[in-house]
Amino acid sequence: MAADIRLNAFAMNCVGHQSPGLWRHPRDRSSDYNRLPYWLDLAKTLERGRFDGLFLADVLGVYDVYGGNPDAALRHAIQVPVNDPMMLVSAMAAVTEHLGFGVTCTLSYEPPYPFARRMSTLDHLTEGRIGWNIVTGYLDSAARGMGKERQTGHDDRYDVADEYMEVVYKLWEGSWEDDAVKRDRASGIFTDPTKVHRVSHHGENYQLDAIHLSEPSPQRTPVLYQAGTSPRGRVFAGRHAECVFMSGPSAKIIAPRVAAIRQAAVEAGRDGRDIVIFSIATVVLGETDAEAEAKFADYRRYIDHEASLTLMSGWTGVDFSTYDLDQQVRHVLNDAGRSAMDNVTRADPDRVWTVREVAEHVGIGGIGPVFVGGPAKVADAIESWIEQTGVDGLNLAFALSPESFADVADMLVPELTRRGRYKQAYQPGTLREKMFGRARLAAPHPAASYRP
Ligand SMILES: Cc1cc2nc3c(=O)[nH]c(=O)nc-3n(C[C@H](O)[C@H](O)[C@H](O)COP(=O)(O)O)c2cc1C
């Protein structure tokens, strides 16, 4: 029997996220991103649809590559203004019971010691429903905001990240023994100090001599997500990731990346099937195919070329304001994310993209495919995509929020459930238990090697 299809919702603590221009649509509510009712309502909608998780993207800088300044990003609300994603989680956890939260935090600009405590805090408060999307950033503007001239080179960022992971594993897994906390009123001992161990790390990038500040949380290490598909990114994912996100416009591009990630896990001594892989997609649903097509046509009226290209310029590090709309996109190698550029150039040499085509495509849901139709047609398309690519599920971007997610909960989920391709109910336990059927990371995952 085919496995259940995993669904994550893809959002960000900002306006519009990956559908630039569509915040102007009268039914889009994402400009309420700075108010809790928007997020509480979204979390409840996702749990109604039994989504595995809400994946919150984040960037610390602004999209100032287009035109060499942040003006277009500010005009079109291209991921600016952007608030901190971690702050949203406790409130959403309070109104849900099962929904997981994959929060993006860049490790490039925050030392591991305070970061590990913030994650542990959220793991406690969510009762083990927190995940971390490990990113190193792709915007030079973030580096400048943190007092550096530019970001660290592409592959070097992953070397730094490897060391960062070693430090946080030591804090999460190695500092406190499982039975360190006694909470014993009779003896007056809260924590047995002999069971709390100092972490001593003296590496190339990080120095630390301290105990972890949080007591053991339900998952210890949060569920680990990662999204790099470059050769160096794959090595990192193979070693650390439990879930991998990828984005690409066609199954032809995604399938080899899936195979390469699973192979990278094998090379790291793990089982390739042990990594749950999500690819980005957007679905536009109606009760009938015709209704969905009409909805899609309506959404498309709000696509804005400059807004789309501002987003794409940030992802690729290429200033698309200097291009003619009918010019062909050519490959450029730089220190931004590599996969975004490859998606519209060398990943599929048979598909040539003009700048205009990129702008149109990215306008709804970013660079992933858009599946349009009634529930049966979209479910067919998703089943076929999964069959062709080997992914385990989808990271669903929205055209309008929360409309796109409510449509999935109300129309697509019942159809997938009827087909036996979607869980009837959530599994009990933490996010890791729900996703992988185990409480802790097990050897040969490196986190397991730091336990006392
Ligand atoms: C689906 C998806 C979501 C991502 N979300 C973020 C994010 O929220 N913040 C971030 O800094 N990078 C994000 N990235 C970028 C990745 O962390 C990484 O930098 C990018 O995929 C390029 O990696 P590569 O050059 O190894 O392929 C995302 C990438 C993908 C594919």
Ligand as a Chemical Component Dictionary entry (heavy atoms), coordinates in Angstrom:
data_LIG
# 
_chem_comp.id                   LIG 
_chem_comp.type                 NON-POLYMER 
_chem_comp.pdbx_formal_charge   0 
_chem_comp.three_letter_code    LIG 
# 
loop_
_chem_comp_atom.comp_id 
_chem_comp_atom.atom_id 
_chem_comp_atom.alt_atom_id 
_chem_comp_atom.type_symbol 
_chem_comp_atom.charge 
_chem_comp_atom.model_Cartn_x 
_chem_comp_atom.model_Cartn_y 
_chem_comp_atom.model_Cartn_z 
_chem_comp_atom.pdbx_ordinal 
LIG C1  C1  C 0 11.608 25.087 0.492  1  
LIG C2  C2  C 0 12.756 25.930 0.921  2  
LIG C3  C3  C 0 12.604 26.769 1.998  3  
LIG C4  C4  C 0 13.658 27.571 2.421  4  
LIG N1  N1  N 0 13.477 28.424 3.459  5  
LIG C5  C5  C 0 14.500 29.240 3.834  6  
LIG C6  C6  C 0 14.312 30.183 4.848  7  
LIG O1  O1  O 0 13.239 30.310 5.413  8  
LIG N2  N2  N 0 15.348 30.971 5.202  9  
LIG C7  C7  C 0 16.587 30.870 4.614  10 
LIG O2  O2  O 0 17.492 31.611 4.998  11 
LIG N3  N3  N 0 16.772 29.972 3.619  12 
LIG C8  C8  C 0 15.753 29.188 3.224  13 
LIG N4  N4  N 0 15.939 28.322 2.193  14 
LIG C9  C9  C 0 17.244 28.302 1.554  15 
LIG C10 C10 C 0 18.083 27.143 2.024  16 
LIG O3  O3  O 0 18.356 27.187 3.395  17 
LIG C11 C11 C 0 19.376 27.133 1.250  18 
LIG O4  O4  O 0 20.107 28.295 1.498  19 
LIG C12 C12 C 0 19.064 27.075 -0.209 20 
LIG O5  O5  O 0 18.192 25.994 -0.480 21 
LIG C13 C13 C 0 20.301 26.943 -1.011 22 
LIG O6  O6  O 0 21.062 25.875 -0.565 23 
LIG P1  P1  P 0 22.048 25.223 -1.563 24 
LIG O7  O7  O 0 22.851 26.332 -2.147 25 
LIG O8  O8  O 0 22.861 24.251 -0.721 26 
LIG O9  O9  O 0 21.200 24.501 -2.585 27 
LIG C14 C14 C 0 14.892 27.519 1.750  28 
LIG C15 C15 C 0 15.033 26.677 0.658  29 
LIG C16 C16 C 0 13.973 25.893 0.230  30 
LIG C17 C17 C 0 14.174 25.005 -0.961 31 
# 
loop_
_chem_comp_bond.comp_id 
_chem_comp_bond.atom_id_1 
_chem_comp_bond.atom_id_2 
_chem_comp_bond.value_order 
_chem_comp_bond.pdbx_ordinal 
LIG C1  C2  SING 1  
LIG C2  C3  SING 2  
LIG C2  C16 DOUB 3  
LIG C3  C4  DOUB 4  
LIG C4  N1  SING 5  
LIG C4  C14 SING 6  
LIG N1  C5  DOUB 7  
LIG C5  C6  SING 8  
LIG C5  C8  SING 9  
LIG C6  O1  DOUB 10 
LIG C6  N2  SING 11 
LIG N2  C7  SING 12 
LIG C7  O2  DOUB 13 
LIG C7  N3  SING 14 
LIG N3  C8  DOUB 15 
LIG C8  N4  SING 16 
LIG N4  C9  SING 17 
LIG N4  C14 SING 18 
LIG C9  C10 SING 19 
LIG C10 O3  SING 20 
LIG C10 C11 SING 21 
LIG C11 O4  SING 22 
LIG C11 C12 SING 23 
LIG C12 O5  SING 24 
LIG C12 C13 SING 25 
LIG C13 O6  SING 26 
LIG O6  P1  SING 27 
LIG P1  O7  DOUB 28 
LIG P1  O8  SING 29 
LIG P1  O9  SING 30 
LIG C14 C15 DOUB 31 
LIG C15 C16 SING 32 
LIG C16 C17 SING 33 
# 
